[in-house]
Amino acid sequence: MSTQETTQETGIFKYAEENRFGVISLLLIFIGCVGGFTLSMGGLHSDAILIGLIVTTMGTLSLMLAVQPMRYVIYAAIAALAVNILSLISLAF
């Protein structure tokens, strides 16, 4: 009887693991551009917004650099995008 891996990736995570370099390059450009745009639109006026942007963006980039499973990288990228979009909305009003 052979031992097989019991956890199997499905859907977007399986695609991301198979195409790691393409997904990481896409996320690097997208997260970097959205974060830079948020900072240029006024993210430097509030310390709370700046800390939120830095923590989520650097967390995502650190996970990419550490070659962590793509599941963690994608979750961190979603969190970074959420913080960026919420910051942009709060700065607009």
PDB file of N, CA, C and O in Angstrom:
ATOM      1  N   MET A   1       0.843  -1.160   0.000  1.00  0.00           N
ATOM      2  CA  MET A   1       0.000   0.000   0.000  1.00  0.00           C
ATOM      3  C   MET A   1       0.897   1.235   0.000  1.00  0.00           C
ATOM      4  O   MET A   1       1.775   1.371   0.852  1.00  0.00           O
ATOM      5  N   SER A   2       0.679   2.113  -0.936  1.00  0.00           N
ATOM      6  CA  SER A   2       1.524   3.297  -1.027  1.00  0.00           C
ATOM      7  C   SER A   2       0.840   4.485  -0.352  1.00  0.00           C
ATOM      8  O   SER A   2      -0.386   4.579  -0.299  1.00  0.00           O
ATOM      9  N   THR A   3       1.654   5.360   0.146  1.00  0.00           N
ATOM     10  CA  THR A   3       1.148   6.545   0.811  1.00  0.00           C
ATOM     11  C   THR A   3       1.065   7.680  -0.194  1.00  0.00           C
ATOM     12  O   THR A   3       2.045   7.992  -0.871  1.00  0.00           O
ATOM     13  N   GLN A   4      -0.095   8.294  -0.292  1.00  0.00           N
ATOM     14  CA  GLN A   4      -0.271   9.425  -1.198  1.00  0.00           C
ATOM     15  C   GLN A   4      -0.624  10.659  -0.385  1.00  0.00           C
ATOM     16  O   GLN A   4      -1.124  10.573   0.736  1.00  0.00           O
ATOM     17  N   GLU A   5      -0.352  11.794  -0.978  1.00  0.00           N
ATOM     18  CA  GLU A   5      -0.675  13.048  -0.321  1.00  0.00           C
ATOM     19  C   GLU A   5      -2.194  13.195  -0.228  1.00  0.00           C
ATOM     20  O   GLU A   5      -2.901  13.072  -1.228  1.00  0.00           O
ATOM     21  N   THR A   6      -2.684  13.459   0.980  1.00  0.00           N
ATOM     22  CA  THR A   6      -4.129  13.501   1.170  1.00  0.00           C
ATOM     23  C   THR A   6      -4.741  14.849   0.806  1.00  0.00           C
ATOM     24  O   THR A   6      -5.911  14.912   0.429  1.00  0.00           O
ATOM     25  N   THR A   7      -3.967  15.926   0.913  1.00  0.00           N
ATOM     26  CA  THR A   7      -4.503  17.233   0.558  1.00  0.00           C
ATOM     27  C   THR A   7      -4.150  17.532  -0.882  1.00  0.00           C
ATOM     28  O   THR A   7      -2.975  17.577  -1.246  1.00  0.00           O
ATOM     29  N   GLN A   8      -5.159  17.734  -1.692  1.00  0.00           N
ATOM     30  CA  GLN A   8      -4.939  18.056  -3.089  1.00  0.00           C
ATOM     31  C   GLN A   8      -5.516  19.434  -3.371  1.00  0.00           C
ATOM     32  O   GLN A   8      -6.624  19.769  -2.953  1.00  0.00           O
ATOM     33  N   GLU A   9      -4.739  20.210  -4.085  1.00  0.00           N
ATOM     34  CA  GLU A   9      -5.169  21.546  -4.452  1.00  0.00           C
ATOM     35  C   GLU A   9      -6.162  21.472  -5.600  1.00  0.00           C
ATOM     36  O   GLU A   9      -6.019  20.638  -6.494  1.00  0.00           O
ATOM     37  N   THR A  10      -7.146  22.322  -5.582  1.00  0.00           N
ATOM     38  CA  THR A  10      -8.120  22.364  -6.664  1.00  0.00           C
ATOM     39  C   THR A  10      -8.326  23.809  -7.091  1.00  0.00           C
ATOM     40  O   THR A  10      -8.044  24.735  -6.331  1.00  0.00           O
ATOM     41  N   GLY A  11      -8.809  23.993  -8.288  1.00  0.00           N
ATOM     42  CA  GLY A  11      -9.200  25.304  -8.782  1.00  0.00           C
ATOM     43  C   GLY A  11      -8.055  26.268  -8.961  1.00  0.00           C
ATOM     44  O   GLY A  11      -7.020  25.938  -9.541  1.00  0.00           O
ATOM     45  N   ILE A  12      -8.261  27.482  -8.445  1.00  0.00           N
ATOM     46  CA  ILE A  12      -7.313  28.566  -8.652  1.00  0.00           C
ATOM     47  C   ILE A  12      -5.975  28.283  -7.970  1.00  0.00           C
ATOM     48  O   ILE A  12      -4.930  28.698  -8.471  1.00  0.00           O
ATOM     49  N   PHE A  13      -5.993  27.582  -6.836  1.00  0.00           N
ATOM     50  CA  PHE A  13      -4.741  27.313  -6.131  1.00  0.00           C
ATOM     51  C   PHE A  13      -3.887  26.304  -6.887  1.00  0.00           C
ATOM     52  O   PHE A  13      -2.661  26.416  -6.896  1.00  0.00           O
ATOM     53  N   LYS A  14      -4.509  25.336  -7.509  1.00  0.00           N
ATOM     54  CA  LYS A  14      -3.767  24.367  -8.311  1.00  0.00           C
ATOM     55  C   LYS A  14      -3.147  25.063  -9.516  1.00  0.00           C
ATOM     56  O   LYS A  14      -1.987  24.817  -9.848  1.00  0.00           O
ATOM     57  N   TYR A  15      -3.915  25.929 -10.173  1.00  0.00           N
ATOM     58  CA  TYR A  15      -3.401  26.677 -11.314  1.00  0.00           C
ATOM     59  C   TYR A  15      -2.230  27.565 -10.883  1.00  0.00           C
ATOM     60  O   TYR A  15      -1.227  27.659 -11.590  1.00  0.00           O
ATOM     61  N   ALA A  16      -2.361  28.215  -9.724  1.00  0.00           N
ATOM     62  CA  ALA A  16      -1.314  29.102  -9.243  1.00  0.00           C
ATOM     63  C   ALA A  16      -0.039  28.330  -8.903  1.00  0.00           C
ATOM     64  O   ALA A  16       1.060  28.816  -9.167  1.00  0.00           O
ATOM     65  N   GLU A  17      -0.169  27.144  -8.327  1.00  0.00           N
ATOM     66  CA  GLU A  17       1.017  26.338  -8.027  1.00  0.00           C
ATOM     67  C   GLU A  17       1.713  25.868  -9.303  1.00  0.00           C
ATOM     68  O   GLU A  17       2.942  25.822  -9.363  1.00  0.00           O
ATOM     69  N   GLU A  18       0.928  25.519 -10.316  1.00  0.00           N
ATOM     70  CA  GLU A  18       1.520  25.049 -11.564  1.00  0.00           C
ATOM     71  C   GLU A  18       2.176  26.184 -12.344  1.00  0.00           C
ATOM     72  O   GLU A  18       3.157  25.963 -13.054  1.00  0.00           O
ATOM     73  N   ASN A  19       1.648  27.386 -12.217  1.00  0.00           N
ATOM     74  CA  ASN A  19       2.161  28.551 -12.943  1.00  0.00           C
ATOM     75  C   ASN A  19       2.659  29.609 -11.965  1.00  0.00           C
ATOM     76  O   ASN A  19       2.303  30.784 -12.062  1.00  0.00           O
ATOM     77  N   ARG A  20       3.478  29.173 -11.034  1.00  0.00           N
ATOM     78  CA  ARG A  20       3.937  30.022  -9.933  1.00  0.00           C
ATOM     79  C   ARG A  20       4.613  31.306 -10.410  1.00  0.00           C
ATOM     80  O   ARG A  20       4.316  32.385  -9.897  1.00  0.00           O
ATOM     81  N   PHE A  21       5.513  31.206 -11.382  1.00  0.00           N
ATOM     82  CA  PHE A  21       6.288  32.374 -11.788  1.00  0.00           C
ATOM     83  C   PHE A  21       5.419  33.412 -12.483  1.00  0.00           C
ATOM     84  O   PHE A  21       5.622  34.612 -12.297  1.00  0.00           O
ATOM     85  N   GLY A  22       4.462  32.972 -13.272  1.00  0.00           N
ATOM     86  CA  GLY A  22       3.561  33.905 -13.924  1.00  0.00           C
ATOM     87  C   GLY A  22       2.638  34.599 -12.951  1.00  0.00           C
ATOM     88  O   GLY A  22       2.414  35.805 -13.052  1.00  0.00           O
ATOM     89  N   VAL A  23       2.099  33.844 -12.007  1.00  0.00           N
ATOM     90  CA  VAL A  23       1.182  34.423 -11.024  1.00  0.00           C
ATOM     91  C   VAL A  23       1.929  35.383 -10.108  1.00  0.00           C
ATOM     92  O   VAL A  23       1.408  36.447  -9.774  1.00  0.00           O
ATOM     93  N   ILE A  24       3.139  35.024  -9.699  1.00  0.00           N
ATOM     94  CA  ILE A  24       3.911  35.905  -8.822  1.00  0.00           C
ATOM     95  C   ILE A  24       4.270  37.200  -9.540  1.00  0.00           C
ATOM     96  O   ILE A  24       4.177  38.275  -8.947  1.00  0.00           O
ATOM     97  N   SER A  25       4.677  37.120 -10.802  1.00  0.00           N
ATOM     98  CA  SER A  25       5.013  38.354 -11.520  1.00  0.00           C
ATOM     99  C   SER A  25       3.784  39.237 -11.700  1.00  0.00           C
ATOM    100  O   SER A  25       3.884  40.460 -11.597  1.00  0.00           O
ATOM    101  N   LEU A  26       2.629  38.637 -11.965  1.00  0.00           N
ATOM    102  CA  LEU A  26       1.389  39.394 -12.087  1.00  0.00           C
ATOM    103  C   LEU A  26       1.041  40.072 -10.766  1.00  0.00           C
ATOM    104  O   LEU A  26       0.680  41.249 -10.742  1.00  0.00           O
ATOM    105  N   LEU A  27       1.152  39.329  -9.674  1.00  0.00           N
ATOM    106  CA  LEU A  27       0.839  39.902  -8.362  1.00  0.00           C
ATOM    107  C   LEU A  27       1.826  40.989  -7.959  1.00  0.00           C
ATOM    108  O   LEU A  27       1.431  41.990  -7.361  1.00  0.00           O
ATOM    109  N   LEU A  28       3.104  40.807  -8.276  1.00  0.00           N
ATOM    110  CA  LEU A  28       4.108  41.822  -7.954  1.00  0.00           C
ATOM    111  C   LEU A  28       3.769  43.152  -8.617  1.00  0.00           C
ATOM    112  O   LEU A  28       3.795  44.199  -7.971  1.00  0.00           O
ATOM    113  N   ILE A  29       3.453  43.106  -9.895  1.00  0.00           N
ATOM    114  CA  ILE A  29       3.131  44.330 -10.620  1.00  0.00           C
ATOM    115  C   ILE A  29       1.838  44.933 -10.091  1.00  0.00           C
ATOM    116  O   ILE A  29       1.775  46.136  -9.838  1.00  0.00           O
ATOM    117  N   PHE A  30       0.813  44.116  -9.923  1.00  0.00           N
ATOM    118  CA  PHE A  30      -0.497  44.626  -9.534  1.00  0.00           C
ATOM    119  C   PHE A  30      -0.486  45.183  -8.110  1.00  0.00           C
ATOM    120  O   PHE A  30      -0.985  46.285  -7.879  1.00  0.00           O
ATOM    121  N   ILE A  31       0.069  44.448  -7.163  1.00  0.00           N
ATOM    122  CA  ILE A  31       0.118  44.904  -5.766  1.00  0.00           C
ATOM    123  C   ILE A  31       0.986  46.158  -5.654  1.00  0.00           C
ATOM    124  O   ILE A  31       0.635  47.097  -4.940  1.00  0.00           O
ATOM    125  N   GLY A  32       2.111  46.173  -6.354  1.00  0.00           N
ATOM    126  CA  GLY A  32       3.001  47.332  -6.318  1.00  0.00           C
ATOM    127  C   GLY A  32       2.359  48.583  -6.895  1.00  0.00           C
ATOM    128  O   GLY A  32       2.485  49.665  -6.322  1.00  0.00           O
ATOM    129  N   CYS A  33       1.677  48.446  -8.017  1.00  0.00           N
ATOM    130  CA  CYS A  33       1.040  49.601  -8.654  1.00  0.00           C
ATOM    131  C   CYS A  33      -0.134  50.133  -7.840  1.00  0.00           C
ATOM    132  O   CYS A  33      -0.274  51.344  -7.667  1.00  0.00           O
ATOM    133  N   VAL A  34      -0.972  49.237  -7.345  1.00  0.00           N
ATOM    134  CA  VAL A  34      -2.129  49.682  -6.558  1.00  0.00           C
ATOM    135  C   VAL A  34      -1.663  50.312  -5.242  1.00  0.00           C
ATOM    136  O   VAL A  34      -2.225  51.317  -4.806  1.00  0.00           O
ATOM    137  N   GLY A  35      -0.654  49.736  -4.615  1.00  0.00           N
ATOM    138  CA  GLY A  35      -0.119  50.322  -3.381  1.00  0.00           C
ATOM    139  C   GLY A  35       0.514  51.677  -3.618  1.00  0.00           C
ATOM    140  O   GLY A  35       0.318  52.600  -2.827  1.00  0.00           O
ATOM    141  N   GLY A  36       1.268  51.809  -4.691  1.00  0.00           N
ATOM    142  CA  GLY A  36       1.865  53.099  -5.026  1.00  0.00           C
ATOM    143  C   GLY A  36       0.822  54.148  -5.350  1.00  0.00           C
ATOM    144  O   GLY A  36       0.962  55.307  -4.960  1.00  0.00           O
ATOM    145  N   PHE A  37      -0.219  53.754  -6.059  1.00  0.00           N
ATOM    146  CA  PHE A  37      -1.304  54.682  -6.388  1.00  0.00           C
ATOM    147  C   PHE A  37      -2.020  55.141  -5.128  1.00  0.00           C
ATOM    148  O   PHE A  37      -2.358  56.317  -4.996  1.00  0.00           O
ATOM    149  N   THR A  38      -2.251  54.218  -4.202  1.00  0.00           N
ATOM    150  CA  THR A  38      -2.923  54.572  -2.948  1.00  0.00           C
ATOM    151  C   THR A  38      -2.079  55.548  -2.141  1.00  0.00           C
ATOM    152  O   THR A  38      -2.607  56.502  -1.570  1.00  0.00           O
ATOM    153  N   LEU A  39      -0.779  55.316  -2.091  1.00  0.00           N
ATOM    154  CA  LEU A  39       0.096  56.239  -1.369  1.00  0.00           C
ATOM    155  C   LEU A  39       0.142  57.603  -2.041  1.00  0.00           C
ATOM    156  O   LEU A  39       0.167  58.625  -1.356  1.00  0.00           O
ATOM    157  N   SER A  40       0.152  57.636  -3.358  1.00  0.00           N
ATOM    158  CA  SER A  40       0.217  58.917  -4.050  1.00  0.00           C
ATOM    159  C   SER A  40      -1.080  59.702  -3.935  1.00  0.00           C
ATOM    160  O   SER A  40      -1.069  60.928  -4.047  1.00  0.00           O
ATOM    161  N   MET A  41      -2.197  59.018  -3.713  1.00  0.00           N
ATOM    162  CA  MET A  41      -3.486  59.697  -3.582  1.00  0.00           C
ATOM    163  C   MET A  41      -3.731  60.213  -2.163  1.00  0.00           C
ATOM    164  O   MET A  41      -4.795  60.773  -1.898  1.00  0.00           O
ATOM    165  N   GLY A  42      -2.804  60.045  -1.271  1.00  0.00           N
ATOM    166  CA  GLY A  42      -2.966  60.616   0.061  1.00  0.00           C
ATOM    167  C   GLY A  42      -2.738  59.653   1.189  1.00  0.00           C
ATOM    168  O   GLY A  42      -3.104  59.953   2.325  1.00  0.00           O
ATOM    169  N   GLY A  43      -2.158  58.528   0.932  1.00  0.00           N
ATOM    170  CA  GLY A  43      -1.911  57.549   1.978  1.00  0.00           C
ATOM    171  C   GLY A  43      -0.906  57.993   3.017  1.00  0.00           C
ATOM    172  O   GLY A  43      -0.832  57.406   4.096  1.00  0.00           O
ATOM    173  N   LEU A  44      -0.128  59.023   2.707  1.00  0.00           N
ATOM    174  CA  LEU A  44       0.881  59.500   3.651  1.00  0.00           C
ATOM    175  C   LEU A  44       0.307  60.460   4.690  1.00  0.00           C
ATOM    176  O   LEU A  44       1.019  60.848   5.616  1.00  0.00           O
ATOM    177  N   HIS A  45      -0.961  60.854   4.562  1.00  0.00           N
ATOM    178  CA  HIS A  45      -1.562  61.796   5.485  1.00  0.00           C
ATOM    179  C   HIS A  45      -2.029  61.136   6.780  1.00  0.00           C
ATOM    180  O   HIS A  45      -2.228  61.821   7.784  1.00  0.00           O
ATOM    181  N   SER A  46      -2.202  59.843   6.771  1.00  0.00           N
ATOM    182  CA  SER A  46      -2.695  59.139   7.956  1.00  0.00           C
ATOM    183  C   SER A  46      -1.739  58.003   8.309  1.00  0.00           C
ATOM    184  O   SER A  46      -1.387  57.181   7.463  1.00  0.00           O
ATOM    185  N   ASP A  47      -1.335  57.974   9.558  1.00  0.00           N
ATOM    186  CA  ASP A  47      -0.429  56.913   9.998  1.00  0.00           C
ATOM    187  C   ASP A  47      -1.092  55.546   9.964  1.00  0.00           C
ATOM    188  O   ASP A  47      -0.438  54.553   9.645  1.00  0.00           O
ATOM    189  N   ALA A  48      -2.381  55.477  10.289  1.00  0.00           N
ATOM    190  CA  ALA A  48      -3.089  54.191  10.304  1.00  0.00           C
ATOM    191  C   ALA A  48      -3.169  53.605   8.896  1.00  0.00           C
ATOM    192  O   ALA A  48      -2.960  52.407   8.708  1.00  0.00           O
ATOM    193  N   ILE A  49      -3.471  54.445   7.911  1.00  0.00           N
ATOM    194  CA  ILE A  49      -3.532  53.963   6.529  1.00  0.00           C
ATOM    195  C   ILE A  49      -2.151  53.517   6.061  1.00  0.00           C
ATOM    196  O   ILE A  49      -2.016  52.483   5.407  1.00  0.00           O
ATOM    197  N   LEU A  50      -1.139  54.289   6.393  1.00  0.00           N
ATOM    198  CA  LEU A  50       0.227  53.950   5.991  1.00  0.00           C
ATOM    199  C   LEU A  50       0.667  52.622   6.597  1.00  0.00           C
ATOM    200  O   LEU A  50       1.267  51.799   5.906  1.00  0.00           O
ATOM    201  N   ILE A  51       0.381  52.404   7.865  1.00  0.00           N
ATOM    202  CA  ILE A  51       0.756  51.146   8.521  1.00  0.00           C
ATOM    203  C   ILE A  51       0.011  49.979   7.891  1.00  0.00           C
ATOM    204  O   ILE A  51       0.605  48.930   7.642  1.00  0.00           O
ATOM    205  N   GLY A  52      -1.278  50.145   7.631  1.00  0.00           N
ATOM    206  CA  GLY A  52      -2.053  49.082   6.992  1.00  0.00           C
ATOM    207  C   GLY A  52      -1.526  48.727   5.614  1.00  0.00           C
ATOM    208  O   GLY A  52      -1.444  47.551   5.260  1.00  0.00           O
ATOM    209  N   LEU A  53      -1.167  49.740   4.834  1.00  0.00           N
ATOM    210  CA  LEU A  53      -0.622  49.495   3.497  1.00  0.00           C
ATOM    211  C   LEU A  53       0.731  48.786   3.560  1.00  0.00           C
ATOM    212  O   LEU A  53       0.987  47.846   2.807  1.00  0.00           O
ATOM    213  N   ILE A  54       1.571  49.238   4.447  1.00  0.00           N
ATOM    214  CA  ILE A  54       2.913  48.658   4.537  1.00  0.00           C
ATOM    215  C   ILE A  54       2.863  47.214   5.025  1.00  0.00           C
ATOM    216  O   ILE A  54       3.539  46.349   4.470  1.00  0.00           O
ATOM    217  N   VAL A  55       2.072  46.951   6.052  1.00  0.00           N
ATOM    218  CA  VAL A  55       2.026  45.596   6.620  1.00  0.00           C
ATOM    219  C   VAL A  55       1.497  44.588   5.608  1.00  0.00           C
ATOM    220  O   VAL A  55       2.080  43.517   5.436  1.00  0.00           O
ATOM    221  N   THR A  56       0.389  44.923   4.933  1.00  0.00           N
ATOM    222  CA  THR A  56      -0.186  43.957   3.995  1.00  0.00           C
ATOM    223  C   THR A  56       0.660  43.794   2.746  1.00  0.00           C
ATOM    224  O   THR A  56       0.842  42.678   2.258  1.00  0.00           O
ATOM    225  N   THR A  57       1.180  44.899   2.226  1.00  0.00           N
ATOM    226  CA  THR A  57       1.997  44.814   1.003  1.00  0.00           C
ATOM    227  C   THR A  57       3.307  44.079   1.271  1.00  0.00           C
ATOM    228  O   THR A  57       3.693  43.202   0.498  1.00  0.00           O
ATOM    229  N   MET A  58       3.983  44.425   2.344  1.00  0.00           N
ATOM    230  CA  MET A  58       5.252  43.764   2.650  1.00  0.00           C
ATOM    231  C   MET A  58       5.038  42.313   3.065  1.00  0.00           C
ATOM    232  O   MET A  58       5.896  41.465   2.816  1.00  0.00           O
ATOM    233  N   GLY A  59       3.911  42.021   3.690  1.00  0.00           N
ATOM    234  CA  GLY A  59       3.597  40.626   4.012  1.00  0.00           C
ATOM    235  C   GLY A  59       3.442  39.787   2.756  1.00  0.00           C
ATOM    236  O   GLY A  59       3.949  38.668   2.677  1.00  0.00           O
ATOM    237  N   THR A  60       2.737  40.337   1.772  1.00  0.00           N
ATOM    238  CA  THR A  60       2.575  39.627   0.500  1.00  0.00           C
ATOM    239  C   THR A  60       3.908  39.427  -0.197  1.00  0.00           C
ATOM    240  O   THR A  60       4.206  38.333  -0.676  1.00  0.00           O
ATOM    241  N   LEU A  61       4.708  40.479  -0.254  1.00  0.00           N
ATOM    242  CA  LEU A  61       6.006  40.375  -0.927  1.00  0.00           C
ATOM    243  C   LEU A  61       6.955  39.434  -0.190  1.00  0.00           C
ATOM    244  O   LEU A  61       7.747  38.736  -0.823  1.00  0.00           O
ATOM    245  N   SER A  62       6.884  39.409   1.135  1.00  0.00           N
ATOM    246  CA  SER A  62       7.726  38.496   1.917  1.00  0.00           C
ATOM    247  C   SER A  62       7.346  37.043   1.677  1.00  0.00           C
ATOM    248  O   SER A  62       8.218  36.179   1.585  1.00  0.00           O
ATOM    249  N   LEU A  63       6.051  36.771   1.576  1.00  0.00           N
ATOM    250  CA  LEU A  63       5.612  35.406   1.285  1.00  0.00           C
ATOM    251  C   LEU A  63       6.077  34.967  -0.103  1.00  0.00           C
ATOM    252  O   LEU A  63       6.453  33.811  -0.295  1.00  0.00           O
ATOM    253  N   MET A  64       6.053  35.884  -1.067  1.00  0.00           N
ATOM    254  CA  MET A  64       6.549  35.551  -2.411  1.00  0.00           C
ATOM    255  C   MET A  64       8.036  35.249  -2.378  1.00  0.00           C
ATOM    256  O   MET A  64       8.494  34.283  -2.987  1.00  0.00           O
ATOM    257  N   LEU A  65       8.789  36.080  -1.665  1.00  0.00           N
ATOM    258  CA  LEU A  65      10.236  35.908  -1.587  1.00  0.00           C
ATOM    259  C   LEU A  65      10.612  34.622  -0.861  1.00  0.00           C
ATOM    260  O   LEU A  65      11.620  33.998  -1.193  1.00  0.00           O
ATOM    261  N   ALA A  66       9.814  34.221   0.123  1.00  0.00           N
ATOM    262  CA  ALA A  66      10.096  33.018   0.900  1.00  0.00           C
ATOM    263  C   ALA A  66       9.607  31.747   0.197  1.00  0.00           C
ATOM    264  O   ALA A  66       9.761  30.655   0.744  1.00  0.00           O
ATOM    265  N   VAL A  67       9.030  31.862  -0.986  1.00  0.00           N
ATOM    266  CA  VAL A  67       8.517  30.750  -1.785  1.00  0.00           C
ATOM    267  C   VAL A  67       7.557  29.896  -0.948  1.00  0.00           C
ATOM    268  O   VAL A  67       7.685  28.675  -0.864  1.00  0.00           O
ATOM    269  N   GLN A  68       6.602  30.579  -0.341  1.00  0.00           N
ATOM    270  CA  GLN A  68       5.562  29.899   0.426  1.00  0.00           C
ATOM    271  C   GLN A  68       4.521  29.319  -0.527  1.00  0.00           C
ATOM    272  O   GLN A  68       4.495  29.684  -1.703  1.00  0.00           O
ATOM    273  N   PRO A  69       3.664  28.424  -0.044  1.00  0.00           N
ATOM    274  CA  PRO A  69       2.601  27.901  -0.906  1.00  0.00           C
ATOM    275  C   PRO A  69       1.733  29.028  -1.456  1.00  0.00           C
ATOM    276  O   PRO A  69       1.477  30.021  -0.776  1.00  0.00           O
ATOM    277  N   MET A  70       1.291  28.859  -2.686  1.00  0.00           N
ATOM    278  CA  MET A  70       0.551  29.912  -3.359  1.00  0.00           C
ATOM    279  C   MET A  70      -0.766  30.243  -2.666  1.00  0.00           C
ATOM    280  O   MET A  70      -1.290  31.345  -2.823  1.00  0.00           O
ATOM    281  N   ARG A  71      -1.295  29.308  -1.912  1.00  0.00           N
ATOM    282  CA  ARG A  71      -2.528  29.569  -1.156  1.00  0.00           C
ATOM    283  C   ARG A  71      -2.305  30.757  -0.211  1.00  0.00           C
ATOM    284  O   ARG A  71      -3.152  31.647  -0.136  1.00  0.00           O
ATOM    285  N   TYR A  72      -1.188  30.783   0.505  1.00  0.00           N
ATOM    286  CA  TYR A  72      -0.893  31.866   1.434  1.00  0.00           C
ATOM    287  C   TYR A  72      -0.615  33.170   0.692  1.00  0.00           C
ATOM    288  O   TYR A  72      -1.032  34.241   1.133  1.00  0.00           O
ATOM    289  N   VAL A  73       0.084  33.078  -0.424  1.00  0.00           N
ATOM    290  CA  VAL A  73       0.410  34.264  -1.204  1.00  0.00           C
ATOM    291  C   VAL A  73      -0.871  34.906  -1.745  1.00  0.00           C
ATOM    292  O   VAL A  73      -1.021  36.127  -1.698  1.00  0.00           O
ATOM    293  N   ILE A  74      -1.776  34.101  -2.250  1.00  0.00           N
ATOM    294  CA  ILE A  74      -3.021  34.635  -2.808  1.00  0.00           C
ATOM    295  C   ILE A  74      -3.884  35.244  -1.707  1.00  0.00           C
ATOM    296  O   ILE A  74      -4.475  36.304  -1.910  1.00  0.00           O
ATOM    297  N   TYR A  75      -3.967  34.599  -0.552  1.00  0.00           N
ATOM    298  CA  TYR A  75      -4.740  35.170   0.550  1.00  0.00           C
ATOM    299  C   TYR A  75      -4.139  36.505   1.007  1.00  0.00           C
ATOM    300  O   TYR A  75      -4.875  37.451   1.290  1.00  0.00           O
ATOM    301  N   ALA A  76      -2.817  36.582   1.080  1.00  0.00           N
ATOM    302  CA  ALA A  76      -2.165  37.836   1.470  1.00  0.00           C
ATOM    303  C   ALA A  76      -2.379  38.914   0.415  1.00  0.00           C
ATOM    304  O   ALA A  76      -2.561  40.083   0.754  1.00  0.00           O
ATOM    305  N   ALA A  77      -2.360  38.535  -0.862  1.00  0.00           N
ATOM    306  CA  ALA A  77      -2.596  39.506  -1.933  1.00  0.00           C
ATOM    307  C   ALA A  77      -4.028  40.026  -1.882  1.00  0.00           C
ATOM    308  O   ALA A  77      -4.261  41.213  -2.110  1.00  0.00           O
ATOM    309  N   ILE A  78      -4.979  39.163  -1.588  1.00  0.00           N
ATOM    310  CA  ILE A  78      -6.375  39.599  -1.458  1.00  0.00           C
ATOM    311  C   ILE A  78      -6.509  40.574  -0.287  1.00  0.00           C
ATOM    312  O   ILE A  78      -7.215  41.577  -0.393  1.00  0.00           O
ATOM    313  N   ALA A  79      -5.842  40.287   0.818  1.00  0.00           N
ATOM    314  CA  ALA A  79      -5.884  41.192   1.971  1.00  0.00           C
ATOM    315  C   ALA A  79      -5.254  42.543   1.627  1.00  0.00           C
ATOM    316  O   ALA A  79      -5.778  43.589   2.008  1.00  0.00           O
ATOM    317  N   ALA A  80      -4.132  42.518   0.910  1.00  0.00           N
ATOM    318  CA  ALA A  80      -3.469  43.761   0.518  1.00  0.00           C
ATOM    319  C   ALA A  80      -4.352  44.577  -0.419  1.00  0.00           C
ATOM    320  O   ALA A  80      -4.455  45.795  -0.272  1.00  0.00           O
ATOM    321  N   LEU A  81      -4.986  43.916  -1.376  1.00  0.00           N
ATOM    322  CA  LEU A  81      -5.877  44.635  -2.289  1.00  0.00           C
ATOM    323  C   LEU A  81      -7.084  45.210  -1.546  1.00  0.00           C
ATOM    324  O   LEU A  81      -7.526  46.321  -1.840  1.00  0.00           O
ATOM    325  N   ALA A  82      -7.611  44.459  -0.593  1.00  0.00           N
ATOM    326  CA  ALA A  82      -8.751  44.951   0.181  1.00  0.00           C
ATOM    327  C   ALA A  82      -8.375  46.195   0.976  1.00  0.00           C
ATOM    328  O   ALA A  82      -9.127  47.169   1.004  1.00  0.00           O
ATOM    329  N   VAL A  83      -7.221  46.162   1.618  1.00  0.00           N
ATOM    330  CA  VAL A  83      -6.766  47.330   2.383  1.00  0.00           C
ATOM    331  C   VAL A  83      -6.515  48.510   1.450  1.00  0.00           C
ATOM    332  O   VAL A  83      -6.866  49.643   1.780  1.00  0.00           O
ATOM    333  N   ASN A  84      -5.915  48.258   0.296  1.00  0.00           N
ATOM    334  CA  ASN A  84      -5.668  49.340  -0.660  1.00  0.00           C
ATOM    335  C   ASN A  84      -6.968  49.964  -1.151  1.00  0.00           C
ATOM    336  O   ASN A  84      -7.090  51.188  -1.202  1.00  0.00           O
ATOM    337  N   ILE A  85      -7.932  49.137  -1.509  1.00  0.00           N
ATOM    338  CA  ILE A  85      -9.196  49.657  -2.032  1.00  0.00           C
ATOM    339  C   ILE A  85      -9.974  50.392  -0.945  1.00  0.00           C
ATOM    340  O   ILE A  85     -10.540  51.456  -1.198  1.00  0.00           O
ATOM    341  N   LEU A  86     -10.006  49.829   0.270  1.00  0.00           N
ATOM    342  CA  LEU A  86     -10.685  50.529   1.368  1.00  0.00           C
ATOM    343  C   LEU A  86     -10.000  51.854   1.700  1.00  0.00           C
ATOM    344  O   LEU A  86     -10.668  52.832   2.034  1.00  0.00           O
ATOM    345  N   SER A  87      -8.686  51.886   1.610  1.00  0.00           N
ATOM    346  CA  SER A  87      -7.951  53.130   1.859  1.00  0.00           C
ATOM    347  C   SER A  87      -8.259  54.161   0.769  1.00  0.00           C
ATOM    348  O   SER A  87      -8.444  55.341   1.067  1.00  0.00           O
ATOM    349  N   LEU A  88      -8.312  53.727  -0.470  1.00  0.00           N
ATOM    350  CA  LEU A  88      -8.657  54.652  -1.557  1.00  0.00           C
ATOM    351  C   LEU A  88     -10.066  55.221  -1.376  1.00  0.00           C
ATOM    352  O   LEU A  88     -10.296  56.411  -1.592  1.00  0.00           O
ATOM    353  N   ILE A  89     -10.994  54.366  -0.982  1.00  0.00           N
ATOM    354  CA  ILE A  89     -12.368  54.825  -0.768  1.00  0.00           C
ATOM    355  C   ILE A  89     -12.418  55.818   0.395  1.00  0.00           C
ATOM    356  O   ILE A  89     -13.102  56.839   0.313  1.00  0.00           O
ATOM    357  N   SER A  90     -11.698  55.519   1.470  1.00  0.00           N
ATOM    358  CA  SER A  90     -11.722  56.434   2.624  1.00  0.00           C
ATOM    359  C   SER A  90     -11.019  57.751   2.307  1.00  0.00           C
ATOM    360  O   SER A  90     -11.398  58.791   2.846  1.00  0.00           O
ATOM    361  N   LEU A  91     -10.020  57.728   1.458  1.00  0.00           N
ATOM    362  CA  LEU A  91      -9.326  58.959   1.100  1.00  0.00           C
ATOM    363  C   LEU A  91     -10.144  59.800   0.111  1.00  0.00           C
ATOM    364  O   LEU A  91      -9.957  61.014   0.025  1.00  0.00           O
ATOM    365  N   ALA A  92     -11.040  59.161  -0.626  1.00  0.00           N
ATOM    366  CA  ALA A  92     -11.855  59.882  -1.602  1.00  0.00           C
ATOM    367  C   ALA A  92     -12.953  60.695  -0.918  1.00  0.00           C
ATOM    368  O   ALA A  92     -13.425  61.687  -1.475  1.00  0.00           O
ATOM    369  N   PHE A  93     -13.361  60.288   0.274  1.00  0.00           N
ATOM    370  CA  PHE A  93     -14.474  60.980   0.936  1.00  0.00           C
ATOM    371  C   PHE A  93     -14.075  61.640   2.196  1.00  0.00           C
ATOM    372  O   PHE A  93     -14.907  62.259   2.859  1.00  0.00           O
TER     373      PHE A  93
END
